[in-house]
Amino acid sequence: MAQYDTIFKNATVVNHDGEGQADIAVKNGRIVAIGTISGDAAETVDCKGLHILPGVIDTQVHFREPGLTHKEDLETGSRAAVMGGVTGVFEMPNTNPLTISKETFDAKIAAGTNRMHCDFAFYIGGTHENVGELATLEKLPGCAGIKVFMGSSTGSLLVQDDDGVEAILRAISRRAAFHSEDEYMLEERKHLRVEGDPSSHPVWRSPEVAMSCTTRLVNIARKVGKRIHVLHISTKEEMVYLADHKDVASVEATPHHLTLDETAYTKLGTYVQMNPPIRDAEHRAGIWAGVENGVVDVLGSDHAPHTREEKDHAYPASHSGMTGVQTLVPTMLDHVNNGKLSLQRFVDLTSHGPNRLFGIANKGRIAVGYDADFTIVDMKRRETITNEWIASRVGWTPYDGVSVTGWPVGTIVRGHKVMWQGELTTPSIGQPMRFLEALPQR
């Protein structure tokens, strides 16, 4: 019998040791050796000229199952993930029915297991109604934590009041994730939306709307001594403010807020309509400053697909959201090649950061004993992103026609070569992630 299942040879490995030539040996889905490896393996993969990164974990996606599967489901969304080099995802609770109970959560775990192409965790929505059960729900196997919408949601997933948010934070022990826009201000400002003009979206959902909610949220977290994760920061003011509150608040940035600015509305219209919105170049620069100075902890794509028909409605009836899980790696590698961040910083934002913030067991590092999850990239490969390449059910991307340098060529999940050179090569093997704060008792 072979000593190893797989040896990945001749790669430039990027991990806790820096960046350098190394081989990686895998046995039973785990990393068992790193360095110059001799010994026999059932398969040897020559990675000469390629970089092996710890598997990219996208900590914010919406895969729409159950209830909205005309846009996406767990299979199609995870296929898009692995085609783009993503080995794991945290998926959101705004489905139909909402993921707010053990029953709805367990149903999603069952639906994803051995059907999704990457490993996964699901958030449970925090509401006024389920606050008494959250301490138990957040410890369920495969749960990424509690997600709260302080703005931009409907029904019981919307918790816009400070008392409701405080009650949720008091009830739980893990880090909770928040969509931070002030719903009260959004209601007051609805008259600022201009019919047929999506460029009025960031006027309605102004920087003040985001900043107001984030300061309220941080004050509540500090009052009750709990950890919060503020999603998709879109303003320079929030980034400066959150730098002073890193003891309680972790920070997510998105590739679209780092890549697009207000000029995108002219070209793409409602196809760049997001919550919180794409803003001007000054805010984009402020978010980049947060990446550069270390305030930003993780990148999440906020993959939120809608059909062309839903996006083609006249603003404001058009739906907010865009695809992103498949384009996260190539768009950010292009920024690496353009000198906007280092490859080490990219790894920190997409692997080490999720591991550190959320305590993912055995994932997020290339280290002996960890799962053999790798994102293998060609840093010199130049490609053009196209709608035809997008594996999401909706089949479009705001980056259609954009050329990038740096491309995912392999997605390895627990040692399985799931995607290689643009082809899906292994049937779906997705399993729930495990978390240090919710390890099962034996």
WOBEL-V873637 format. One record per backbone hydrogen bond with DSSP energy under -1.0 kcal/mol. CO is the residue of the C=O (numbers start at 1). NH is the residue of the N-H. If there is no record, write none. Layout:
BEGIN
[[CO/NH] [CO/NH]]
END
This chain:
BEGIN
[[4/42] [5/43] [6/26] [7/45] [8/24] [9/47] [11/22] [12/52] [13/20] [15/18] [18/15] [20/13] [22/11] [23/35] [24/8] [25/32] [25/33] [26/5] [26/6] [27/30] [29/372] [30/27] [31/369] [33/25] [35/23] [40/4] [43/7] [45/9] [47/50] [50/12] [51/377] [52/14] [53/375] [56/87] [56/88] [58/90] [60/302] [60/303] [61/92] [64/68] [66/96] [68/71] [73/77] [74/78] [75/79] [76/80] [77/81] [78/82] [79/83] [80/84] [81/86] [82/85] [87/119] [88/58] [89/121] [90/61] [91/123] [93/95] [93/99] [98/100] [99/125] [101/105] [102/106] [103/107] [104/108] [105/109] [106/110] [107/111] [108/112] [109/113] [112/115] [112/116] [116/430] [119/89] [120/433] [121/91] [122/144] [124/147] [130/133] [133/137] [134/138] [136/139] [137/140] [140/143] [142/122] [145/124] [146/177] [147/126] [148/179] [149/159] [150/183] [154/157] [155/158] [157/149] [161/165] [162/166] [163/167] [164/168] [165/169] [166/170] [167/171] [176/229] [177/148] [178/231] [179/150] [182/186] [183/187] [184/188] [185/189] [189/192] [190/193] [194/197] [197/200] [198/201] [200/204] [201/205] [204/206] [206/210] [207/211] [208/212] [209/182] [209/213] [210/214] [211/215] [212/216] [213/217] [214/218] [215/219] [216/220] [217/221] [218/222] [219/223] [220/224] [221/225] [221/226] [227/176] [228/250] [229/178] [230/252] [235/239] [236/240] [237/241] [238/242] [239/243] [241/244] [242/245] [245/248] [245/249] [248/228] [250/230] [251/297] [251/298] [252/233] [253/300] [254/258] [256/260] [261/264] [262/265] [263/267] [264/268] [265/269] [268/271] [269/272] [270/273] [273/321] [280/284] [281/285] [282/286] [283/287] [284/288] [285/289] [286/290] [287/291] [288/292] [289/293] [290/296] [298/253] [303/62] [307/311] [308/312] [310/319] [314/317] [315/196] [322/304] [324/328] [327/331] [328/332] [329/333] [330/334] [331/335] [332/336] [333/337] [334/338] [335/340] [336/339] [342/346] [343/347] [344/348] [345/349] [346/350] [347/351] [347/352] [348/353] [349/299] [350/57] [351/355] [352/356] [353/357] [354/358] [355/359] [359/436] [362/371] [367/370] [370/31] [371/373] [372/415] [373/55] [374/412] [375/53] [376/409] [376/410] [377/51] [378/407] [381/406] [383/404] [385/401] [392/395] [397/400] [399/402] [402/385] [404/383] [407/378] [409/421] [410/376] [411/418] [411/419] [412/374] [413/416] [416/413] [416/418] [418/425] [418/426] [419/411] [420/423] [423/420] [430/114] [431/120] [434/361] [435/438]]
END
